Structure formats: C-alpha cells, structure tokens
Amino acid sequence: MKPKFLSLIAVILCGARMVMAQDAPAKAGDQTGEKKEEPKVFTLTDEERAAGWRILFDGRNNYGLRGLTFNDWINRGWRIDRGSIFCVKEIKDMGLMTGGHLITLDQYLDFEFHFEWKLSVSGKSGIMYFATGSAKEPKGFIYTIMDDVHNPDGLKGGPIRRTGALYNIIPPSADKKLNGPDSWNEGSILVQGNHVEHWLNGGKVVEYDLGSPQFLQQVKASGVKQWQGFGTKFKTALLIMDDGEEVEFRNLRIRPIWNAAAPGAPGVPAAPAAATGAR
C-alpha cells in the first residue's frame, strides 16, 4: 500500500505555485545614524548552478518554504532576520502558539539537501524526510539536531537521539564534530537510490541502505515503532521541525539528483559537495 502523504503537500502541489520572497524586516539605525549590519546573503557559484543546486533560503529571501500548518508562519513564531530563519525566543517564553514545522514547496526522490543551524542551550530540532501522515502529526525519518550536552531527550535517549543520528534508529559516528549551543553547524542529507547519508560539519556520520539486512537489523535493535510506509522510498518534501525550542537556520539549498546511480558511479558524487560561504 502506498504511504499516505502529508495532506498539505497535495495542497502545495495542486494549488498556486507562487513562491513567496520574504524580505527581512528593515531595521532603523540608532540615534547617531549608525547603520545596522546587513544580513549575510548566500549565493551559488556558476559551478554550483551547473551542478543543479537551488537556493531555498539565502539569508534574506524565502524561495522554497512554507508553513506546514499555518500560511502565516512568519507571524506565528518564525522570523526572517539577521540572515536566518529563527524561532522568536520571546514567543517561546510566553508559551504562545509557535510557527509549526516548515515544509519545502517541492518533493524530491533523489537529492542532496544542505542546511546550517544554530541552537540555543538545551535546544532541539530536526529535518524530516520520507514524511507521511497528516499535517498535524507527520511521521518520517529525522536527521537529529540536538544540544547533546543539555537536552533531556538526547541525554536520556542516548546516541540514537543525538545530533546527526537517524532519530531513534542509527547513532552518529563517535568521532563527529559538533559545535555547541549558539554556534553554527553545517549538515547535509544525501538520498541516492536506496542509499542515504547524514553529514555533519564536513564528516559523514550516518549511512544506511533502505531494505538492506544491516538496516533491518538496526531497526529491529532500536525497537522503534514502525508506521505505514516506514522504510519505503518515495518522493518526499523536507520538513524543518519546530520542536518548541529556539533554533536558527540559514543557507538552505537543495540539489535534485536525476541520475540515481549508486554512490561513487562516474558523474555522481558519493559525498555532499562543500558548501559555499556567505558572500
């Protein structure tokens, strides 16, 4: 049976496809006339464009995201400012309604997704893919984003609930490089055929092959509760998760892979390409 896709995805694909460019709120200078620092804007090189990279959020404009639950996610807890998309701390502190998960406008079968994030102390978030279920309760595989030192979920759950992990299933490499709270980290998810990789700050921390004996054994050992469509390869949107914690994202870009040959095949990179810095 085919998995039941997120109900909102159908709306996205069947509805108007106008992409919303959200400008960061302008900030006036102080009384001395001093100008505020302009946010960093991330761009693509000619080589990256030729390779098929697309920008979803460049530090100022939103080209490829919308709210999973709310159309007005910009006014419900998320903001575009300081060169990033972030959850407003004041709203979290007051316990008000948050913006909910963000979702890409398009779906992808094989792809490489690059993102940068920064957590507050004890923060938690994630990137969900192979997503099914409803907009209210999506289910899917999650690239874990966690304050490994302070967040109770990561501390109690162990390595399978720490940054870079396939949440609740596969732990990240023990030698991963993770910058702590209030520092930027880079992540990538590569899906190519049945092969999947998680990357963190330039190092591969998780890899698995859907349906392989090793993967099935890891699933069994984890004791994770499976849902309809679990472990199935299909076109997926990507969800940036709002877990009720303060988190920032920037430099969101994706590269659809049209040739889904095995990693390492001629003309198909086995590892995510290096990210281009802010310019």
C-alpha positions, 0 to 999 in steps of 0.5 A: 500500500502506498504511504499516505502523504502529508495532506498539505503537500497535495495542497502545495502541489495542486494549488498556486505555485507562487513562491513567496520572497520574504524580505527581512524586516528593515531595521532603523539605525540608532540615534547617531545614524549608525547603520545596522549590519546587513544580513549575510546573503548566500549565493551559488557559484556558476559551478554550483548552478551547473551542478543543479543546486537551488537556493531555498533560503539565502539569508534574506529571501524565502524561495522554497518554504512554507508553513506546514500548518499555518500560511502565516508562519512568519507571524506565528513564531518564525522570523526572517532576520539577521540572515536566518530563519529563527524561532522568536525566543520571546514567543517561546517564553510566553508559551504562545502558539509557535510557527509549526514545522516548515515544509519545502514547496517541492518533493524530491526522490533523489537529492542532496539537501544542505542546511546550517543551524544554530541552537540555543542551550538545551535546544532541539530540532530536526529535518524530516524526510520520507514524511507521511501522515497528516499535517498535524502529526507527520511521521518520517525519518529525522536527521537529529539536531540536538544540544547533546550536552543539555537536552533531556531527550538526547541525554536520556535517549542516548546516541540514537537521539543525538545530533546527526543520528537517524532519530531513534534508529542509527547513532552518529559516528563517535568521532563527529564534530559538533559545535555547541549551543549558539554556534553554527553547524553545517549538515547535509542529507544525501538520498541516492537510490536506496542509499542515504547519508547524514553529514555533519560539519564536513564528516559523514556520520550516518549511512544506511541502505533502505531494505538492506539486512544491516538496516533491518537489523538496526531497526529491529535493535532500536525497537522503534515503532514502525508506521505505514510506509516506514522504510519505503522510498518515495518522493518526499518534501523536507520538513524543518521541525519546530520542536518548541525550542529556539533554533536558527537556520540559514543557507538552505539549498537543495540539489535534485539528483536525476541520475540515481546511480549508486554512490561513487558511479562516474558523474555522481558524487558519493559525498555532499559537495562543500558548501559555499560561504556567505558572500 
